[in-house]
């Protein structure tokens, strides 16, 4: 049985970190995401595993879609933001999204698949609701764990961040995603892998 419950100990607001190195790396990650989505004509956007909802708001600012939804299983994270933004925050599972097929021009899954017991099932669900484009990101392994060890974090877990159930190299993640999508571009902002892809019927 697939466990829908997130590991709450790993809920960490990366957007508000004051650590200068972490802040620099994460700004590079956000810049990569912005560059990848800027060329997309997306009037409807869904973020799966939105956490605190910061990226959803950035996507709203970058793309100006008519409709943007964000889902997560921890509603307490984004409850306070619901009243402050025009993003529609909903409590839903990545395995069972409450939308019709091809509902969104762009579906984003940033830093969520590594937390899931069955990422392939989630990718199939993302494929179902995506109209055309998907943007997906995961930590790049084994670099991610090596960097954790270098900062003396999670030594008892050999550098694995609590809650990370899956571990992919860039090539391994590309193979996983390619089963459902045509990958258009691969970016590697340290220490992540970020893919922009389309549903295969839109591929070359």
C-alpha positions in Angstrom: 0.0 0.0 0.0 1.3 3.4 -1.0 1.7 5.8 2.0 0.3 9.3 1.2 1.6 10.9 4.4 4.6 13.2 4.0 7.5 13.1 6.4 6.9 16.2 8.4 10.4 16.3 9.8 11.6 17.3 6.4 9.2 20.2 5.9 11.7 23.0 5.5 11.1 26.5 4.1 14.0 26.8 1.6 12.7 30.1 0.5 13.4 31.8 3.8 16.8 30.3 4.6 19.4 32.7 5.9 22.3 30.3 5.3 24.3 32.2 2.6 25.4 29.0 0.7 22.0 27.4 0.8 20.4 30.7 -0.3 22.9 31.1 -3.2 22.2 27.5 -4.4 18.5 27.8 -4.1 18.4 31.1 -6.0 20.2 29.4 -8.8 17.6 26.7 -8.7 14.8 29.2 -9.0 16.5 31.0 -11.8 16.7 27.7 -13.7 13.0 27.1 -13.2 12.1 30.6 -14.3 14.3 30.3 -17.5 12.7 27.0 -18.4 9.1 28.1 -18.0 9.5 31.6 -19.5 9.1 30.3 -23.1 5.9 28.4 -22.3 2.5 29.7 -23.2 0.6 28.3 -20.1 -2.8 29.8 -19.3 -3.4 27.1 -16.7 -0.8 25.8 -14.2 -0.8 23.1 -11.5 1.9 22.6 -8.9 1.9 19.1 -7.3 3.5 19.0 -3.8 3.5 22.8 -3.3 4.6 22.9 0.3 4.3 26.5 1.6 3.2 27.7 -1.8 6.1 30.0 -2.6 6.9 28.5 -6.0 3.2 28.6 -7.0 3.2 32.3 -6.4 6.4 32.8 -8.4 4.9 30.8 -11.2 1.9 33.1 -11.0 4.1 36.1 -11.3 6.3 34.7 -14.1 3.6 33.3 -16.3 0.4 35.3 -15.4 -1.9 32.3 -16.1 -5.6 32.7 -15.9 -5.8 29.7 -13.5 -3.2 28.3 -11.1 -3.8 25.5 -8.6 -1.4 24.1 -6.0 -1.9 20.8 -4.1 -0.2 19.2 -1.1 -1.1 16.8 1.7 0.0 19.3 4.5 -2.7 22.0 4.3 -1.3 23.8 7.4 1.7 24.8 5.4 -0.2 26.9 2.9 -3.3 27.8 4.8 -2.0 31.3 5.8 -1.1 32.0 2.1 -4.5 31.0 0.8 -5.9 34.4 1.8 -3.0 36.3 0.5 -2.7 35.1 -3.1 -4.8 34.3 -6.1 -3.4 30.7 -6.1 -6.1 28.0 -5.5 -4.5 25.8 -2.8 -6.1 22.3 -2.4 -5.4 19.3 -0.1 -4.8 16.4 -2.6 -2.6 13.4 -3.1 -0.1 13.2 -5.9 -1.5 9.8 -6.6 -5.1 10.9 -7.1 -5.4 14.5 -8.4 -8.9 15.8 -8.5 -8.9 17.2 -12.0 -10.0 16.0 -15.4 -7.6 14.8 -18.1 -5.5 17.5 -19.8 -6.7 20.2 -17.3 -3.5 22.2 -17.2 -1.1 23.5 -19.8 1.8 23.1 -17.4 2.2 20.8 -14.4 5.1 21.3 -12.0 6.4 18.8 -9.6 9.4 20.4 -7.8 11.1 18.5 -5.0 8.2 16.1 -4.5 8.9 12.8 -6.3 11.8 11.8 -4.0 9.4 11.8 -1.1 7.0 9.3 -2.7 7.0 5.5 -2.3 5.6 5.1 -5.9 6.9 8.0 -8.0 5.9 6.2 -11.2 2.2 6.3 -10.1 2.5 10.0 -9.4 4.1 10.6 -12.8 1.2 8.7 -14.5 -1.3 11.0 -12.7 0.7 14.1 -13.7 0.7 12.8 -17.2 -3.1 12.4 -17.0 -3.9 16.0 -16.0 -1.1 17.7 -18.0 -2.3 19.2 -21.3 1.2 19.5 -22.7 4.2 20.6 -20.5 5.6 19.3 -17.3 8.5 20.6 -15.2 10.1 18.2 -12.7 13.0 18.5 -10.3 14.7 16.2 -7.8 17.9 16.2 -5.8 20.9 15.0 -7.8 22.4 11.9 -6.2 24.9 11.0 -4.9 25.9 14.6 -4.9 23.1 15.7 -2.6 24.1 13.2 0.1 27.8 14.1 -0.3 27.0 17.8 0.2 25.0 16.9 3.3 27.9 15.0 4.7 30.2 17.9 3.9 28.2 20.2 6.1 28.0 17.5 8.8 24.3 16.9 8.3 22.5 13.5 8.6 25.6 11.5 9.3 23.6 8.7 10.9 21.7 8.4 7.6 24.8 8.6 5.5 23.8 12.0 4.2 20.3 11.1 3.2 17.8 13.8 4.0 15.0 12.5 6.2 12.0 11.8 4.0 13.9 11.2 0.8 12.7 7.7 -0.2 14.0 7.8 -3.8 17.5 8.7 -5.1 18.3 9.4 -8.7 21.3 10.5 -10.7 20.5 12.9 -13.5 20.7 10.0 -16.0 18.5 7.8 -13.8 15.9 10.6 -13.4 15.9 11.2 -17.1 15.2 7.5 -17.7 12.3 7.5 -15.3 10.6 10.6 -16.8 11.2 9.5 -20.3 8.8 6.6 -19.8 5.9 9.1 -19.7 7.2 12.2 -21.4 9.4 13.6 -24.1 12.2 15.5 -22.3 13.0 18.8 -24.0 15.7 20.1 -21.7 17.8 18.9 -18.8 19.4 21.5 -16.4 21.7 20.7 -13.4 21.8 23.6 -11.0 23.9 22.4 -8.1 22.7 20.1 -6.5 19.5 19.4 -8.5 18.3 17.9 -11.7 15.5 19.9 -13.5 13.7 18.6 -16.5 11.3 20.3 -18.9 9.2 17.8 -20.9 6.1 17.4 -23.0 3.6 14.7 -23.3 4.8 12.3 -26.0 2.2 13.2 -28.6 3.7 16.7 -28.6 7.3 15.5 -29.0 9.3 15.6 -32.1 
